[in-house]
Amino acid sequence: MAIVSLEQAKLHLRVDFDDDDALIENQMIAAQNHIERLLGFRIEKTFGSEGQDPIPASLQQAVLMLTGHWYANREAVLIDASPRYVPLGVREIVNEYRNWSF
């Protein structure tokens, strides 16, 4: 189950039409899956409905940020653009919650 709703994602993306709903939903699911692989755990099993604590807003923000990036950059290569690292982006948010024990 997604930790952000389609409505939240569309608000974040500033999308007020329904034509891209399926695309946005797929990107949300992919973003959450990617973040969960980076974390090494399922977000909802640790937080949310199955966990003890509410889902951190920062993890929801990470899903929205990654969804927004993929929505704006639909191809694997940026042409005529200078890709830049976003400070305090998705990886920094995810690293706060990773279990670093070996």
C-alpha positions as a Markdown table, in Angstrom:
| # | Residue | x | y | z |
|---|---|---|---|---|
| 1 | Met | 0.0 | 0.0 | 0.0 |
| 2 | Ala | 1.3 | 3.5 | -0.9 |
| 3 | Ile | 2.3 | 5.8 | 2.0 |
| 4 | Val | 1.2 | 8.8 | 0.0 |
| 5 | Ser | -2.1 | 9.2 | -1.9 |
| 6 | Leu | -2.6 | 10.1 | -5.5 |
| 7 | Glu | -4.1 | 13.3 | -4.4 |
| 8 | Gln | -1.0 | 14.2 | -2.3 |
| 9 | Ala | 1.2 | 13.4 | -5.3 |
| 10 | Lys | -0.8 | 15.5 | -7.7 |
| 11 | Leu | -0.8 | 18.4 | -5.3 |
| 12 | His | 3.0 | 18.1 | -4.9 |
| 13 | Leu | 3.4 | 17.9 | -8.7 |
| 14 | Arg | 0.9 | 20.7 | -9.3 |
| 15 | Val | -1.2 | 18.5 | -11.6 |
| 16 | Asp | -4.8 | 19.4 | -11.8 |
| 17 | Phe | -5.9 | 17.0 | -14.6 |
| 18 | Asp | -6.6 | 13.2 | -14.6 |
| 19 | Asp | -4.8 | 12.2 | -17.8 |
| 20 | Asp | -1.6 | 11.2 | -16.0 |
| 21 | Asp | -3.1 | 9.5 | -12.9 |
| 22 | Ala | -2.0 | 6.0 | -13.9 |
| 23 | Leu | 1.5 | 7.2 | -14.7 |
| 24 | Ile | 1.7 | 9.1 | -11.3 |
| 25 | Glu | 0.4 | 6.1 | -9.4 |
| 26 | Asn | 3.1 | 3.8 | -11.1 |
| 27 | Gln | 5.8 | 6.3 | -10.3 |
| 28 | Met | 4.6 | 6.6 | -6.6 |
| 29 | Ile | 4.7 | 2.8 | -6.2 |
| 30 | Ala | 8.2 | 2.6 | -7.9 |
| 31 | Ala | 9.5 | 5.5 | -5.7 |
| 32 | Gln | 8.3 | 3.8 | -2.5 |
| 33 | Asn | 9.7 | 0.4 | -3.6 |
| 34 | His | 13.1 | 2.1 | -4.4 |
| 35 | Ile | 13.1 | 3.8 | -1.0 |
| 36 | Glu | 12.2 | 0.6 | 0.8 |
| 37 | Arg | 15.1 | -1.2 | -0.9 |
| 38 | Leu | 17.5 | 1.6 | 0.2 |
| 39 | Leu | 16.1 | 1.4 | 3.7 |
| 40 | Gly | 16.2 | -2.4 | 3.9 |
| 41 | Phe | 12.7 | -2.7 | 5.3 |
| 42 | Arg | 9.1 | -2.2 | 4.4 |
| 43 | Ile | 7.9 | 1.2 | 5.6 |
| 44 | Glu | 4.4 | 0.1 | 6.6 |
| 45 | Lys | 5.7 | -2.9 | 8.6 |
| 46 | Thr | 7.9 | -0.6 | 10.7 |
| 47 | Phe | 5.6 | 2.5 | 10.8 |
| 48 | Gly | 2.0 | 3.1 | 9.9 |
| 49 | Ser | -0.8 | 0.6 | 10.1 |
| 50 | Glu | 1.4 | -2.4 | 11.0 |
| 51 | Gly | 4.0 | -0.6 | 13.0 |
| 52 | Gln | 3.9 | 1.2 | 16.3 |
| 53 | Asp | 4.6 | 4.8 | 15.1 |
| 54 | Pro | 3.0 | 6.9 | 12.4 |
| 55 | Ile | 4.8 | 7.1 | 9.1 |
| 56 | Pro | 7.3 | 9.9 | 9.3 |
| 57 | Ala | 6.5 | 12.9 | 7.2 |
| 58 | Ser | 10.1 | 12.9 | 5.9 |
| 59 | Leu | 9.7 | 9.5 | 4.3 |
| 60 | Gln | 6.4 | 10.6 | 2.7 |
| 61 | Gln | 8.3 | 13.6 | 1.4 |
| 62 | Ala | 11.0 | 11.4 | 0.0 |
| 63 | Val | 8.4 | 9.4 | -2.0 |
| 64 | Leu | 6.9 | 12.7 | -3.3 |
| 65 | Met | 10.4 | 14.0 | -4.2 |
| 66 | Leu | 11.3 | 10.9 | -6.1 |
| 67 | Thr | 7.9 | 10.8 | -7.8 |
| 68 | Gly | 8.3 | 14.4 | -8.8 |
| 69 | His | 11.8 | 13.8 | -10.2 |
| 70 | Trp | 10.6 | 10.8 | -12.3 |
| 71 | Tyr | 7.5 | 12.7 | -13.4 |
| 72 | Ala | 9.6 | 15.7 | -14.6 |
| 73 | Asn | 12.4 | 13.5 | -16.1 |
| 74 | Arg | 10.8 | 10.6 | -17.8 |
| 75 | Glu | 13.9 | 9.5 | -19.8 |
| 76 | Ala | 17.1 | 8.0 | -18.5 |
| 77 | Val | 19.3 | 10.8 | -20.0 |
| 78 | Leu | 18.9 | 14.6 | -19.6 |
| 79 | Ile | 19.6 | 16.4 | -22.8 |
| 80 | Asp | 20.8 | 20.1 | -22.8 |
| 81 | Ala | 20.6 | 20.1 | -19.0 |
| 82 | Ser | 23.1 | 20.2 | -16.2 |
| 83 | Pro | 22.0 | 17.5 | -13.7 |
| 84 | Arg | 22.5 | 18.6 | -10.1 |
| 85 | Tyr | 22.5 | 16.9 | -6.8 |
| 86 | Val | 19.6 | 18.1 | -4.5 |
| 87 | Pro | 20.9 | 18.8 | -1.0 |
| 88 | Leu | 18.9 | 17.1 | 1.7 |
| 89 | Gly | 17.2 | 15.1 | -0.9 |
| 90 | Val | 15.9 | 11.5 | -1.0 |
| 91 | Arg | 19.1 | 9.8 | 0.0 |
| 92 | Glu | 19.6 | 12.0 | 3.1 |
| 93 | Ile | 16.0 | 11.4 | 4.2 |
| 94 | Val | 16.4 | 7.7 | 3.7 |
| 95 | Asn | 19.7 | 7.5 | 5.5 |
| 96 | Glu | 18.1 | 8.9 | 8.7 |
| 97 | Tyr | 16.0 | 5.7 | 8.9 |
| 98 | Arg | 18.4 | 3.1 | 7.6 |
| 99 | Asn | 19.5 | 0.3 | 10.0 |
| 100 | Trp | 23.3 | 0.5 | 9.7 |
| 101 | Ser | 24.0 | -2.5 | 11.9 |
| 102 | Phe | 26.0 | -5.4 | 10.4 |
